[in-house]
Amino acid sequence: MGIKEDYQQAQQLVRDGKLLDARALLLNYDHPKTNALRKKIERVMVKNRATTTNQTSPTASNSQYNWDKLDRNMTGEDVKRGCWLTGFLVVLALSFVLLTAHNIIYASSPRLQANAVPLLIFIIVVDVVMLISLVGVWRWKFWGIVGVYAVLAIHILINLLSLPASPFLFLSISFQGVIQWGIILAIFSALTVPRMAKFR
């Protein structure tokens, strides 16, 4: 059976009061949805330790579970997302909200040259895609990862194409943009690649 069928079976086992069976079934998966249900089961098991230790299960025994580890999980040691990734996503989302708002205001400015309007509109659309992708990353969706990488690659490419043919190009805004977007890409990769198995 797949993850969907096993998740539904685990829910039924919980309704039947077979917590150990349900938890043993969920241990086969590392997915936000199954992890959330497993942790709820563990909370109930910790709170009702005296009664659950008397449960008989054909697929799992209470001796298999480390109750001290379950207690530590309840205090927050088993963090699903992590403070660094959470903080980075929040800061990046706020930055793109401000960037998008600035570009929308600038696009309506009479000082903007007419030939620059299409590129600016394209950048606004790309930044909106980034905000949607960040929501996907927050919800552990793989398409969110793809979207963020695509948007960062587009921004780096735009800055590369805008580099001036000058020996002092490293002083240009476009060169600085390449460096900045590259740093964001490196940080995002460092925070998400180790957790890639969680994305579905």
RASUL-V770904 format. One line per field, one symbol per residue. psi: psi as a letter, one per 20 degrees, with the letter a starting at -180 (. if undefined). burial: 1 if it has 24 or more other ideal C-beta (glycine too) atoms within 12 Angstrom, else 0. A space follows every 10 residues. Layout:
# RASUL-V770904
psi = ???
burial = ???
This chain:
# RASUL-V770904
psi = qahgghghhh ghhghijmgg ggghhhiiqm qhghhggghg ghgghghlgh hhiipppiiq qhiipohhhh hhhiijhmpg gqhggggggg ggghghgggg gghgghhjpi ipqhiigggh gghggghhhg gghhggghjl phhggggggg ghhggggghg ijpqmqikhi iqhgghgggg hhgggggggh hhgijhiip.
burial = 0000011011 1011000111 1111111010 1111101110 1101110000 0100101001 0000100001 0010000001 1000100110 0110010011 0010001000 0000000001 0011011111 1111011101 0001101110 1111110010 0000000000 0001001100 1001100100 1100100111
